[in-house]
Amino acid sequence: MARMFAGFLIVLTLAACETRGRVIIVPDATKTAGTETVFVGSTRGMDPETGVEFGYQRSPSTRYARLDVAIPPDRVPGEIHWTAPNRQPDLNTDFVATNKVVYSGSADFRSDLATALAREKRDQREVVLFVHGFNNTFAEGAYRLAQLGHDLDLNGVLVNYAWPSRGHPLGYAYDRDSALFARDGLEDLLDEVIAAGAERVLIVSHSLGSALVMETLRQIAIGGNDRVRKRIGGVVLISPDIDVDVFRAQAARIGKLPEPFLIFTSKKDRILALSARLTGQRDRLGNLTDVEEIANLDVTLLDTTAFSQGVGHFNPGNSPALLVLLSRITDVDTALAAGRTGRPGLLPGVALTVQNATQIVLSPVTGLQP
């Protein structure tokens, strides 16, 4: 109990001095930076205290927006820097937006998204849909997707689902309830994305957002929404904050899981370790120690423990080497098919060790740069 209390004190101290992401519009940022367009569906309502348009309040209807995000030039892959309160942004280092559009309704959103998708060739009209995790503001989720889109040089159109996280380290209970609340909004967004012409949707989620994704996939299966289900071309769960038994039950009800279905884990994930203790458990899906617990499911676990730094809760998005892996994720299947275990040359800076049909252990290669 004393250790858990100490953990809460550490979290509270970090929260007091942490600079948070917020939407700052600087049209001239295009002069110093490249931009990534992020379409947004959100069930966040207006914050009555601050007047923030997409705050932490829960909205019963899904609203739609678009952000053009400037990627600052003075940064390393995986890095995001926020502008401190009461300071002007440094356009060389800070993430800002060059433009923000809030759509009057779903039809206008769908029309703009359809235009973006039509720029891609047929059979290549893909959407990467990102679902942020616990303790995220509206800006942080959108900017994170822009960062991933830029650093991974992703093809396709970027879409962010901004569910109503409290955006506070001590708002865990609120966020867990919000993840359940937000299921219909995510399904609504998937419907809109496919109606706009997306031929394939890759879903990428982080932390508690992975629980939301699994619940929504379960809901889609139960509701028989085959129009959406057939277009989901893969799922990537990063540090999923999900009870392992619950994940197994969700997977069983979903039936055939999307392919590929990848889970990035770390045994040094301090956030998930705290989450497990709060729920009275040994671990969560994202820091799973016994892979046999899900060995009968058609999923692939990628153990990123060797790349953990700090709290270790977003290794694939923060590590330059793992970012390269994410951008070439089909090569993981190649490694499995060819039985190439422990070979450092398949992906720059990363050695893959295929432990079994379910688990791959990732290790940094000393002296190699991605």
C-alpha positions, 0 to 999 in steps of 0.5 A: 500500500505504501508503494502504491501511495508513493506511486500516486504522489509521483504521478501527482508531482509530474502532473503539476509540472507537465506541459500539455498539448493544446491546439495553437493555430499559426498559419505561417508555420508552413514556412518552416515545417511540413504539414500533415492533415488529420481528420477527426471524429470526436465525442468530446463536448465543450469544457464549461470551465475553460471554453475549450471546444473539444474538452473532456466532457462527454458528447452524445453525438459525434462531431467532426473536424480537421487539423493541418498540423505543422511538423517542426524541423528541429526534432528527432523521429518520435519526439513531440514538443509542446508549447509551454503556457504563456509562451509563444511557440517555437516553430522550429521545435513545437507542434502547432496547427496551421489550420483548423476546421470544425464541420457543421455536420457529418456530410461536410466531413465525409465530403472532404474526406472523400476528396482526400481519399480520391487523390489516392489510386484505386485499391490504395485508398487506405485510412489509418485510424488512430485511437489515443489512450489514457490521459490525452487532450484533444490536441495530443491525440491529433498531434501524435497521429500527425507525428506517426504519419510524418515519421512513418511516411504513411500512405493513406489518409490520417483519421483520429478518434478523439474520445473524452479522456479527462486529460489528467493523470488522476482521471483513470476511473473517468477515462475507463468509463469514457472508453465504454461511453465512446464505443458508438462514436467510434463505430459512427466514425468507421461508418463515415470513413467507409462511406467516404470511400476508404477501401481499407482501414488500419486501426492503431490504438494506444493504452486504454484506447485499445480497450475501446477498440476491442469493445467496438469491434465486439459491438460491430460483430454482435450488430452484424455491421459487415460493411465496416467489418470487411474493410478493417484491414488490420489492427495494431494495439500499442501498450494495451491497457486491457485485462487479459481475461477480458481480451480473450472474451472480446476476441472470442465474441468478435470471432475471426480477428482482422489480419494482421493483428499486432500487439506491442508489449513491454514488461517495463511498462510502468503505467500498465504496472500501476494499472494492474495494481489498481485492479488487483492483478499481476499484469495487463495485456500490454505487459503480459509475462505469460504469452501462453495465456493468449497463444490460441488466438490469431495475434502476434505479440511484439515484445519491446521491453529492450527499447523501454525508456522512462515509463515505457508506455509508448515504445513504438511511437518514441523509438526511431528504430521501432518507428522503422519497424512500424513503417515496414510491418509486413516484414514481420510476416516475412520474418515469421514465414522465412523462420529468420530468428535473431537476424539483425539485417531484416530491419535496420537497428532491430533484431527479431527473435521469433519465440513461437507462433505468437511472440516476437522479441525485439532487440536493439542492434548496437551500432546500427542507426535506423 
